[in-house]
Amino acid sequence: MTLDDYRAPVGMTDPGARAGLLDGLPADVATLAGIVQGVLIHEHVAPAYGVTLTPPQHAQAHQRGIATVLDCIARQDSRALPQARPAGERVVGVCRHFTLLHVAMLRRQGVAARARCGFGAYFQKGRFIDHWVTEYWSAGEDRWILVDAQLDRQQRDLFGVTFDPLDVPRDQFLVAGDAWRLCRDGAADPATFGVLDMYGLWFVASNVIRDVAALNNREMLPWDVWGAMTANDAEIDRAFIDGLADLSRAPDGQDEALRAAYEDPRVAVPGTVFNAVLQRPEPVG
């Protein structure tokens, strides 16, 4: 994939009929992250804001396309996006939604940006927690920079984050391929990678597939299951994931290989995936 493949909203980042909401926004990565934080609230961090979510609010976390998310935001509050909503009136999502909206905003302005799936080392000591962040291309610095658009001041204090969330160190957020390689080399314990009560090499392998799909502009929910994903370590095709991990760790300049990897039915997102939280198959839309 080239930089141009990440400069325009496509697929899940396409705002559709709500594209106008993304027009006229500041051309600043930090300000855009702040806007995202003012319209979304994380499903599992809501209590830290004094918010108890209702079942309909929890259901918002299962929205996939950013067009649907923007429509939900606008229906709840018709004001422009830079107008921050009270915490209890924000649309509910998870890290992937913060990332997807941030990426969509950047792409709307022609900035090359993509969502990355992996693990954050800054949420729980000694563990690498399932997480998504933005990766955007800085022409001035001639490099890809990781941004955690979820981390407002309150969350930085809550989790004791001391680094700049606008330039997340690569040892603090591991793209899934890097996490896989550490586990395969024996440099990290797979039992420390996951979320809630789900940890293990199988989780890392599944995120490698999710990350390769995201690099092909198919940014799925963190609990969408398809293809070669399995919850059983014994069923992992380790050689296959090795190849995907190596590709996703250094994806630039490997355009044909990335596309070819995504054409494999073990990686390609089908029309219907399994929602592991709701325990049901769902159309991708």
Number of C-alpha atoms within 10 A of each C-alpha: 17 12 15 12 17 24 21 21 25 16 16 22 25 21 24 17 11 16 17 11 18 20 11 9 17 15 13 11 17 16 14 21 26 19 22 24 22 20 23 26 27 23 20 13 13 15 11 12 14 10 14 13 15 8 8 9 17 16 14 17 20 20 17 21 23 23 21 18 24 22 18 17 21 17 10 13 16 12 13 14 19 18 12 17 20 12 18 16 17 20 25 28 22 21 25 25 32 26 27 29 29 31 30 28 30 28 24 23 18 15 22 23 28 31 31 29 31 27 27 24 20 19 19 11 10 10 19 26 22 25 25 30 29 28 23 23 18 13 10 6 8 8 11 16 17 22 25 24 29 26 21 16 11 11 15 17 11 13 13 12 16 9 12 12 20 17 13 19 14 13 13 15 26 25 25 30 28 22 27 30 18 15 19 15 9 10 10 15 16 21 16 18 26 23 15 7 5 13 19 18 24 24 23 29 28 25 28 31 29 29 28 28 25 19 22 22 19 20 27 23 20 21 17 23 21 21 15 18 22 16 16 11 13 10 11 17 13 16 9 12 20 16 12 25 26 15 18 23 19 11 17 12 11 14 14 10 14 20 16 11 20 21 14 12 12 15 21 21 22 12 9 14 18 16 18 13 10 12 10 9 14 13 10 17 9
